[in-house]
Amino acid sequence: MKKLLLIGTLILSVGAFAAGQGNNVDGNNNRGRYYHNHNSNCTMMGEKSYKRGNKRHLNLTEAQRKEISKVKIALEEKKLELKKLMLESNVDWSKVEKLNQEMGNISAKLKTDMMKYKYENRQNLINQNNVKNTNNTNN
């Protein structure tokens, strides 16, 4: 009888816990207490951005997007090389270390480029606002 009671309690507790962990908690596709879906345009430090899924995308120029894509592709190539090295029967750890360092350098370049583009875009926006303000004061 004790085993039956213990198993029944366990099943109820697992079921209750699992019911609250789904993606559709309240029937309205809300994922829980702290989840907020922001589909509207967000601004951060004067930059216009929008959300696509869980990622915030800045309004980058076509040239900036191409440059970022090139760097991301280079990073993915290094990751693929690393995976190939790790699949070998005798792993050459010096090559692994070298690839990890190269990946770190590429990641640092990507981060620096993004910071540079954000700064440039912010400066362009400030300049545009200054021009608008001077035109408004002249009228």
C-alpha positions in Angstrom: 0.0 0.0 0.0 2.9 2.4 0.8 4.5 1.6 -2.5 1.3 2.4 -4.4 0.8 5.6 -2.5 4.5 6.7 -3.2 4.3 5.8 -6.9 0.9 7.6 -7.2 2.4 10.8 -5.6 5.4 10.6 -7.8 3.3 10.4 -10.9 1.1 13.3 -9.9 4.1 15.5 -9.0 5.9 14.7 -12.3 2.7 15.4 -14.2 2.1 18.7 -12.4 5.7 19.8 -13.0 5.6 18.9 -16.7 2.4 20.7 -17.3 3.9 24.0 -16.2 7.0 23.6 -18.4 5.5 23.6 -21.8 5.9 26.3 -24.4 2.2 27.2 -24.2 1.6 27.8 -20.5 -1.6 29.9 -20.5 -3.0 28.9 -23.9 -2.0 32.2 -25.5 1.6 31.2 -26.5 3.0 33.0 -23.5 5.9 31.1 -22.2 5.7 31.9 -18.6 6.0 34.7 -16.1 9.2 36.4 -17.3 8.8 35.9 -21.1 8.0 39.0 -23.1 7.6 39.1 -26.8 8.8 42.4 -28.2 8.0 42.6 -31.9 7.9 46.4 -32.0 10.8 48.5 -33.1 13.3 49.0 -30.2 15.8 51.8 -29.9 19.0 51.5 -28.0 21.4 54.4 -27.9 19.7 56.1 -30.8 20.0 53.1 -33.1 16.9 51.6 -34.8 16.7 47.9 -34.4 14.1 45.2 -34.7 13.7 41.8 -33.2 13.6 38.6 -35.3 13.1 35.7 -33.0 15.5 36.1 -30.1 18.0 38.2 -32.0 18.2 42.0 -32.3 19.3 43.2 -35.7 20.8 46.6 -36.3 20.2 48.5 -39.5 23.5 47.8 -41.1 24.4 48.9 -44.6 24.8 46.3 -47.3 28.6 46.7 -47.2 28.6 46.2 -43.4 26.4 43.1 -43.7 28.8 41.6 -46.4 31.8 42.2 -44.2 30.2 40.7 -41.2 29.1 37.7 -43.3 32.6 37.1 -44.5 34.0 37.1 -40.9 31.2 34.7 -39.8 31.9 32.4 -42.7 35.6 32.3 -41.7 34.7 31.5 -38.2 32.4 28.7 -39.3 35.2 27.3 -41.5 37.6 27.2 -38.5 34.9 25.4 -36.4 34.5 22.8 -39.2 38.3 22.3 -39.3 38.3 21.9 -35.5 35.6 19.3 -35.7 37.5 17.4 -38.4 40.6 17.4 -36.2 38.7 16.1 -33.2 37.4 13.2 -35.3 40.9 11.9 -36.0 42.1 8.8 -34.1 45.3 10.6 -33.0 44.4 14.2 -32.2 47.2 16.7 -32.7 46.6 19.1 -29.8 49.0 21.7 -31.1 46.8 22.1 -34.2 43.7 22.2 -32.0 45.3 24.9 -29.9 46.3 26.9 -33.0 42.7 26.6 -34.4 41.2 27.7 -31.1 43.5 30.8 -31.1 42.6 31.6 -34.7 38.9 31.3 -33.8 39.4 33.6 -30.9 41.1 36.1 -33.1 38.2 35.9 -35.6 35.6 36.3 -32.9 37.5 39.3 -31.5 37.5 40.8 -35.1 33.8 40.2 -35.4 33.1 41.9 -32.1 35.3 44.8 -32.9 33.7 45.2 -36.4 30.2 45.2 -34.8 31.3 47.8 -32.3 32.7 50.0 -35.1 29.5 49.7 -37.2 27.3 50.5 -34.2 29.5 53.6 -33.5 29.4 54.7 -37.1 25.6 54.2 -37.3 25.1 56.1 -34.1 27.3 59.0 -35.4 25.3 59.0 -38.7 22.1 59.2 -36.8 23.3 62.0 -34.5 24.5 63.9 -37.6 21.1 63.4 -39.3 19.3 64.6 -36.2 21.5 67.7 -36.0 20.8 68.5 -39.6 17.0 68.2 -39.0 17.3 70.4 -35.9 19.1 73.1 -37.8 16.6 72.9 -40.6 13.7 73.2 -38.1 15.3 76.3 -36.4 15.8 78.0 -39.8 12.2 77.6 -40.7 
